[in-house]
Amino acid sequence: MAAELPLYLLLLLAPLLAAPLFLLLVTTRRTPRGGARLRLPPGPWALPVIGHLHLLARGLPHRVMRDLARRHGPLMLLRFGEVPVVVASSPAAAREVMRTHDAAFASRPIGPMSRLWFQGSEGIIFAPYGDDWRQLRRVCTQELLSARCVQSFRPVREDELRRLLRSVASAAAAAAGPVNLTALISTYIADSTVRAIIGSRQLKDRDAYLRMLEGLFGIMPGMSLPDLFPSSRLAMLVSRAPARIQAYRRSMRQIMDGIIQEHRDRAAPGDAEEEEDDFVDVLLRLQKEVDSQFPLTTENIKTVMLDIFGASTETSATTLDWAMAELLRNPGAMEKAQHEVREALAAAGHSTVTEDSLANLHYLRFVIKETLRLHPPATMLVPRQCQSPCQVLGFDVPAGMTVIVNAWAVGRDPAHWDEPERFAPERFETSAKDFRGRTSSSYPSAPGGGSAPA
């Protein structure tokens, strides 16, 4: 989430935005019909109009919010512009939001820029909780992300891995200085994902699609002026974000229209070319088969394509980056990981690690778990919106309130982890946590409600 406007410009706009802010303060602190005053989470003093935005200038948002949580508690109330936000910063708070009250927090907040981007087709991540969301999730879990489908893309992953190893070897042989492993890993993850989604490297619009996807994270709705002041028409007029969102959306949809049409032509009778089905092929087939009560539209297909790319590329590349960095900074952990890999190769009689070997690489799993604890790819999880009033850690959370889990702070909570700042994969050797940490010993990923299929 990157702020679009500097602080001084927000202060200049303060008088024009003060009226809707006053109404917000009245409504968020109003007394319920029963007469009992809401017990909202604590938080720092807020400035007029901008709320707590000035605090984010102190550093990275997840670090700033962790520091604030140390003073105000694991559940605190902040205000970004006119938007009140509850921030959960401990395993207990995250567990209540994502498990205990997962149905109440199953939906995502949709601001002005998100509405412009999605235009009614929110996909699997941002779709409101309901029958349409359940149908789309069923399609993803049973068809796109089933064990059979994931296994069918194993040749793609292995082929891209060979390309990565050749690229690393070539770069190391040619370069006089360091090799940019970050760039090579990012390319490997992106190419593997795009091949799974749209298929062949020879697809006409493949390169344009990949370039657009790489720029997606910089254009996605975030803390733009209209999102901070959603009730203000002036914010929409003076911000450049709406025009940028609409232009990018048009270009992205045009490329995806070409890809989908190319897949339809390839599937037409008389096309003699035989290829393995990719995600787009599967979605187009399901579009014809799915229950007409919940139709799978072409817009749904486009949004799912973006969801899968966004959920797999940045997260995987970031995790691999941090894992390599931590192993380099911790020679003892590196030595253990290398020893385990060499033993597994010797036992299997192989010269390279395959996916079949992964089940025996236990210490490597611990390395990944510890990397995810210290360096979650999304330091702040995708915001949730409270659909019905509930209590979290004894505080009232009104309907409509935005809630964010600070995953970075949860993973470094000193009340929960021994030596939380130390990279120690061995801490998981006696733990009951599964690969993603879905137990009471780690911050939870909600198994129902708004969680995307894993």
N, C-alpha and C positions, 0 to 999 in steps of 0.2 A: 504494500500500500504506500504509494508515494504521493505526497502533497503536491497539488497542482499549482497553488498560488503561494507566494511568500507571505510571511506574517504581516508585513507592513500594509499590503494591499487588503488583507482581511480587516485590519484596523480601520482603513479608510472607508470600507463599506459598512462599518459598524452601525452608523445611525440609520441607514436604510434597511437594515436587517433586524433592528431591535424589536419591532412590533411583533413579528411572528415568534421571536424568541420569548417575549414576555408571555404570550399565550401558551407556549410550550411549558414554561415554568409553572404556570397555573395548573395546567392539566396533569403534569407528571406528579405534582405534589398534592393534588386534590384529595379530599376526604371521601371514602366510599360511602354508599348510601347507608350502611349500617352504623356509621358514625365513627368507626375506628380508623385512626390515622395509619397510613402505610408505613411499615418499618423497612425503609429502603436501605440498601447497602451503604456503608460510609464511603467517603471520598474526599479528596483535597478541595480547597476553596477554588471556585471557578471564576474566571474573568467574565465580564459582560460580553455578550454576543459570541465570542470565540470559544467560551468554555475553557476546556483544558488543552486546546491545541498548542498553546505556547509551551507546554511541558514537553511536547514531542521534539522541540528544537534542542533539547539537552543531549540527545543521542538516538540510538536505534530504538524504535517503539517498544519492542519486546523487552529490552533492558530497562528502559524508562519505566514501563508498567510493572516490572518485577520489583524495582526499587520503591515504587509507590505502594505496591502490595505489602512490602515489609513494614511500612508505616501505618497503612490503613486496613490491612487484613487481606485474606485470600480471596474475598469477594468484595469488589469495590465498584462504585458508580462513578463513571466519568461522563463528560459531555463534550462531544466534538461538534462545534457549531451549535446547531439546535437539536442534534441527535443524541439522546441519552444512551449510554452503552454500559452494560455490566460486564466486568472483566473477571474471569475465574483464573486463579493463579496457583492453585494447589491440587494435588490428586483428589482430595475429598470433594472440593468444589467442582472439579471437572467430572467426577463420577456422578454427582447429583444431576448435573446438566445433561450428560451424555448417556446415562443409564437409568437412574432413578426416575427422572422426568423426561426421558427421551421422546415420548409422544408429544409432550407440551413444547419441546424445542426442536421438533422435526423439520420445520420449514426454515427457509432462508429469507432474510430481509431483501426486498427488491426496491432499490432506490431509483431516482430518475434516470441515471445513466444505464443502469441494468435493464430498465424497461426499454430504453432505446436499443440496447444491444440485442436482447432476447426477443422482444416484440411478440410475447405470448408463447414462445417455444423455449422453455428454460432447461430442457434436457434432464439428466438424472441428478445433477448436483444441486441446481437451484430451483427445480420444480416444486411447487407447493405440495405439502403432504396430502395425499388423497388417492382416489382410485386410479387416476391417470399416472401418478407417480409410481404406484405399485405395479401397474402394467409395464411401464418402461423399465423399472428395476428388474422385473421378472425376465424381460427380454434380455437384459444385460447379463444377469447372473446365470440364466439357464442356457443362453445361446452364445453370447460373446465371450464370457469369462468362465465358462464351464471347464472342467479338467480336460475334457476331450478337445475342446476348441484351443485351449492354451497349449496342449501337447501338439496339436496340428501345426503350430507355428514354430516348433522347435528347430526345423531346418533353417528357417529365416534367422533365428537368433544365433545359431551356430555359424551360418554364413557371414553374418555381420560381425561376429566375434573374430572370425579369421581375418576379416578386413581390418578390424581394429588392431590386431596383433601385427599385421603387415605394416600398417601405418606407423605404429610405434617403432618398429624395427627400422623402417626407412627414415623416419625423422631422427632417430638416434644416430644412425650411420651418417646422415648428411649434415646434422647440426653441429656447430662448434660449441654452442651454449646449451642451456637447458631445453628440454622438450616440453611443449605446452600440452601436458596430459589432460588438463581440464577441457580444452577445446576438442581433443580427440575423443574423450569419453562422451561429451555432449553430442558430437556428431554420431557416434555409435548408437547412443540411446535414441536419438531422434530418427535416424535411419531405420532402426529396428522397429520402432513404433509405427512410423509411416508405412513401412512395408506390410505390417500386420493390418493396418487400417485400409489402405487403398491398393495394396498389392505390388505389382511389378515395378522395378526401377525404371522401366521403359515407358511408363504411363506419361502421356503428353504433358499434363499439368502438374506432375509430381514436384518438380523443382520450385515452381511458383507457389505451390501449396506449402512446401517446407519453409520457404522464406517468409510467407505470411504467418505461419505458426510460430516461427522464432520471434517475431515481433509482437505476438499476441499478448504476452505478459506486460508489455509496456503500455498497451492501449486499453486493457481491461478496466472496467469501472472500479473506482477505488475512492480515494479521498479528494474528489474534485469538488469545486465550489457548489454545484447543484446537489451533490450527495450530502454535503455538510449542512446545506440550507434548503431542504427539499420543498418547503412551502413558499419559497421566494421565487417569483417570476424574474426578478432582476438577476438573480444568480444564474438562471438559464440564459439570459440575454448577454451577460458580460463574459461568460466562460467560453473558452474555445473547445471544451471537452465534448459537447453535443455534436458539433460539426465533425470532429475527429472520429468519434465513435461511429457516426453514420457513414462516413466515407470509408472507414476501414471495414465496416460490416458489409457494405455494397461490394467491395473488392473481394472480400473473403467468400461471400455467398456466390459471386460470379465464378470463382475458381472451383468451388465445391459443386456448383451446378454442372460444370464441364466434367468433373470427375465422375459424378453420379450418372450423367448421360453416357459417358464412355463405358461404364460398367453395364448399363442397360443394353447398349449396343453389343457388348461382348457376350451378354447372356441371351441375345436374340437367337431364334432358331436359324440354323444354317451357318452359324459361326463355328468353324472347325477347330479353333484354338482352344485347347484344354489347359486350364490353370486351376490351382487350388483356390478355394473360396477365401476371400479376405473379409474383413468386418463389413465393408460396404455391400459385398455380395450377400452376406447373411442378412443384413438389415433390409435389403431390397426384396429378398425372398420372404422375409417375415412380414413385410408391408402388404404382400398379397394374401398371406395366411392369417394374419392377426385378426382377432375379434373386431367386427365393425363397430361395436359399441365404444371401443377405445382404439381408434385407428392410429396407425403409425404413419405420420405424415412425413413428407420429404424434409420439412423444416426440423422435425424431430431427429431425423437421420443426420442432418448437418450438425445439430447441436451435440448429439452423442459422439460424432467424430471429433469435435473439439474437446468434449469432456474427457474422452479417453486419452487424447494426446496430452492435455494439460495435466491430468492426474498421473501420468506415467513418466513423462520426459523430465521435467524439472525436478521432480522428487527423486527419481532414480539417479540422475546425473549428480545432483547435490549430495546425496548419500554416499555415492562412490568417491566423490571428491574428498569429503570429510574423512571417510574411512582411510583413504590413502594418506591423508595429511596426519591423522592420529597415529597410524602405524609408523610413519617416518619419525614422528616426535617421540615415539615410545618403542625403542629398539627391542625391548624384552617381549612386547606383544607381537612385534613383527617376526621375531625369531620363532615364537610358538606357532604362529600362523603358517610360516613357511615350512616348519618341521611337520606339521599336520598334513599339509598338502603333499609334501614329498612322500610321506608314509602312505597316504591314500593312493598315490600314483603307483608306488611300488607294489602295493597289495593287489591292485587291479591290473597291473601289467600295462598301463597306459603311459603315453608320453605327455599328454595334455589332460587337463581337468574337463570332464563332461558333466552334463546335468545329472547323470546317474551317480556321480561321485558326491554330490552336494549333501546327501543324507548322512554321509559319514564325516563331514567336516564340521564337527560340533563347535570347535573353538572359533571357526570363522563365523558361525551363527552368533556367537557371543560378541564378536567384534561388531557385527552389523547392529545388534541390539544396543550395544553401548554407544555406537555412533548415532543411532536414532534418538537415544536418550539425551545425549549432549547437544546434538545438532539436528533437531527435527527439520525436515525440508521446508515445512510451513511453520515458522516460529509462532505465528498467530493462526489458529485454525479458521476455516471458513466460518464467518459469522452465522449465528442462528437467531431465530426470532421466536419469542414466547407467544404461543397461540392461546394459552389460557392461564389465568393467574395461578402462581404456585410459590412455594417457598424453597429457597436454596440456602443451606447453612443457617436456617432460622430467619432469613431476610425475605421480604416480599419482592417478587419480580412480577410487575404488572403485564397484562397482555399487550403485545406490540413492542415490548422492549427488545432491543438487540443485545445479544450475549456473545462474547468472544472468549475462547479458551486460550490462554497464553501457554502453549505447549512447551515453549523453551523454559519458562519458569517452573512448570510442573516437573520437568525432567531434572531440574537442579534444586529441588526443594530440600534444604538441609534437614528438615524434620522427617523426611521420608527416605533419603538416601545417605549412606555413609560416604563421607568425602565426595560430595556431589560434583565438585569441579575436576576430579581426577578421572582419567580414562583408565578404567579397570574392567575389561571384559570378564574377568574371573568372577565378578559379583553375580553373574547369571548362572554359574555352574550348579548351585544348589537351589535355584529359584524355580518355581512352578510356572513361570510365565511362558506363554507360547511365543512364536516367532515375532508377532506384532505387539507383544506385551499386554494382551487382553486379559489381565487379571487384576485383583485388588492391589497388587504390588506395583502397578504402573498406571499411567493415565489411560483411561479406557477409550476405545473406539466404539461408538454406539452400535450395538448389533442390530437394532431395528431403526425405526424412524427415518432420520435424514442421513444415515450413513451410506456412502456409495459402496457398491459391491467390491470386495477385495479380491 
